[in-house]
Amino acid sequence: MNRRKFIALGATIIGFDARDMASAVKPVGAPGSGKDDQQSEFAGLPLEEYEPKSMLHLPNRLVSRCSFPLIDFHTHITEGDPNGAPGAVRLQISPETCLAVMDRKNIKTMVDLTGGYGEGVRVAIHKLQDAHPGRFIVFTEPAWDKASDPGYSRLQAELIESAHRSGAKGLKVLKTLGLFLREKGTHKLIAIDDPRFDEMWEAAGALNMPVAIHSSDPEAFFLPIDRFNERWEELHAHPDWSFYGRDFPSNLDIQEARRRVMRRHPRTQFVCLHVANAENLKYVSECLDEHPNMHVDIAARIAELGRQPHTARKFFDRYRDRIVFGTDASSDANTPQQLFGDELYEIYFRFLESEDEYFEYTPASKPAQGRWCIYGIGLPELILRKLYWENAARLIGLPADPGTAA
Ligand SMILES: [Zn+2]
């Protein structure tokens, strides 16, 4: 379906009474979609221009600083440098810009996950971690470009050992693994639990480097982009984010492959990013119960947690020692829901610390991930302290008391 047809479909949905949705979704021009069926004053309003404002009269608690010092475990201050050597990174947000926001928001430390590898990670550590002790932590990444080479397993383990000697505190694995990384020559997707990575997981565990691993994506990205897809607008804007069809594994296949890795490497600590599988906290709970070496972060998923506030509140209560705070903050315009800045953090703090109802989950002008709002879960001090600091500090080797950290 082309873009014009998508927009026509959206306009048709808005033009019809919701009770008559079955006929409303017929594209303009299809049998039964004649002019008489439409409410004329709404005809032609494209879905992408529809921005309903809530009429609820509710309090808006501005939490401009978090109540306790914070580690943002999931940010992208650096990114891969397409013009550099393999493993090279470049700053996408300046340390000075970060520090100004951090000081205003009570963020003590930011973890830059995408630090690259080889000389790249050494540069990232020099510019961030060494230049501003205690304020930035840098993780290294696997050398995916070498994954099909003979001797890769050992080389990868050595790269991690060398990054650790340079000061890297953890290993970041992007969703590349499981969805994009393919064998040279055959182009076959390489599975997360492929044995060639066993030495990598073991090296990280032996060096007490937590593995921050993003696997799979929202469930809707694995479904047809049709009128039932709750991420329709997002997928419409980014069709390349869809993993429906072709040779992609299912979301569950990917989750289970990661689970086998956690089972096989019990002394390695895994932080499954984006709540592992934020739409299905029952499944995530089963995984956390089975794997003591599993943790989760909440980055870029308050849109999911905040629309299931009762379930989420119980989840935070039960797994209070296994959840770390993260935002996925970056300066990437493709993900406006996680644009680094004061407003992003204020929304996270409002969700976690207030019991405000029905508010926007993103600083973006339009809901980026779907047309819904979220509810605050008002976590108590004990859980906030663990979520904001203690759990992440334990994983990356910072003092348990933020007051004594550098
Ligand atoms: Zn991220």
Residues whose N, C-alpha, C, O or C-beta is under 5 A from the ligand:
A	BS01	ZN	D328
